[in-house]
Structure formats: C-alpha cells, structure tokens
Amino acid sequence: MLIYIVSLSCFNPFFPPTGNPPVNSNKSVNTLRSAPAGVLRQLNDAYQKKDKDLYKDLFSVQQDFRYYVLPGFSSSNFITTCERIDTVLCPYIASKNLTCLNYWTYTEEMKSNAHLFDEAEQITLICSGIDPSDIRYIVKENRETTNVEVILRGGALTIEGKTYFDNQGNALQDYYEVADIGQQVFYLEKDP
C-alpha cells in the first residue's frame, strides 16, 4: 500500500517534476532603473564597486549612447565631428547656448570604462542629490514618458591607481581628483 501511495504522490525519484523551474530567490530584479534617481544610484554603485556589468547594464541594448563634451575639451578619444543639439529634446543644454558638441560613442565609453576599472585600486564617486526641479520628463501625446533629462549639480570623483614600483623599488601610485564635477546632464531613455 505504501508503494502505491508514493507512486501517486508528486514526488517521484525517477521522473523529475516538469513545468517552470523554481524561482531563484537569491537573484533580485534590478529595480534601480525604474526611476531617474535610481539610474544615477546604479551609476554611483558601479563606480564604487568597479563593476563593469552593473555599469554596462545602464546602457541601451541598441548601443546608441553618446557622451557629449563641452567645447574646448580636447582628447584624442573623442570624435572630432560636431553634432548639432536638438533644442526640443535637450532644452537645458540649449539654454546654455551650446548648439554643437563633440562626443564619443558606446564602444569608446565601454573601452574607457573597462580601462578605468581595471587600472584603479579604488574609485570614489560622490553624487549630489537631485533637485526635483532639475528633472524634466519628456512625454508623448498619450501621456507615456519616453525620456527624462536630469541635471546633476556638484559631486566629486577620486581615482586611486594600483600601486606599482619604479626601477629603484620605490612604490608609486597615480591619484586623480575632481573636487567639483560641476554640472552634468543625463538624457535617459525608457527602459525596454
């Protein structure tokens, strides 16, 4: 009788259960990207932890990212072509009389970031809080939010390089600091 009851039960050692696999309770869904402040928090976390995957997770799967720099900023890593700024989509940038900016793309950003995370011993990024008046939602006619422009004011960045030794055996370490980041504008798109 016991064999008959066991054969009718859900547990059968010879035939594993079918259907959807059990949910892994240790794996959490990324909810930071559900709000503009969360996206910036994830950016901060990625830098603090030097986590390339967390950083890469911030970008569109279309890899249409562009990092615009102010006129006068020169670097061999930037594309020299100047792109005109869409004043309708980016009114804050347009209000600063910036109509044409140089940029780099997703590929250059990923290479630069990987190099930074690999070479740094420690990265400290301090972002100031976001003033609600510095968030502008871009909404379609059907009231669906498609993009968000966020102005981040202030903050600091320090990068401590890995320790290395010169020919005489002296320990050296690169140190880079931006005491005041100034203003940055993040143009976020809806997460698919």
Stockholm file with secondary structure:
# STOCKHOLM 1.0

chainA/1-192         MLIYIVSLSCFNPFFPPTGNPPVNSNKSVNTLRSAPAGVLRQLNDAYQKKDKDLYKDLFSVQQDFRYYVLPGFSSSNFITTCERIDTVLCPYIASKNLTCLNYWTYTEEMKSNAHLFDEAEQITLICSGIDPSDIRYIVKENRETTNVEVILRGGALTIEGKTYFDNQGNALQDYYEVADIGQQVFYLEKDP
#=GR chainA/1-192 SS CHHHHHHHSSCCTTSCCCSSCCCCTTSCCCCGGGSHHHHHHHHHHHHHHTCHHHHHTTSCTTCCCEEEECTTCCCTTSEEEEEECCTTTCHHHHHTTCCEEEEEEHHHHHHHHHHHHHHEEEEEEECCCCCGGGEEEEECTTSCEEEEEEEEECCEEEEEECCEECTTCCEECCEEEESCCCEEEEEEECCC
#=GC SS_cons         CHHHHHHHSSCCTTSCCCSSCCCCTTSCCCCGGGSHHHHHHHHHHHHHHTCHHHHHTTSCTTCCCEEEECTTCCCTTSEEEEEECCTTTCHHHHHTTCCEEEEEEHHHHHHHHHHHHHHEEEEEEECCCCCGGGEEEEECTTSCEEEEEEEEECCEEEEEECCEECTTCCEECCEEEESCCCEEEEEEECCC
//
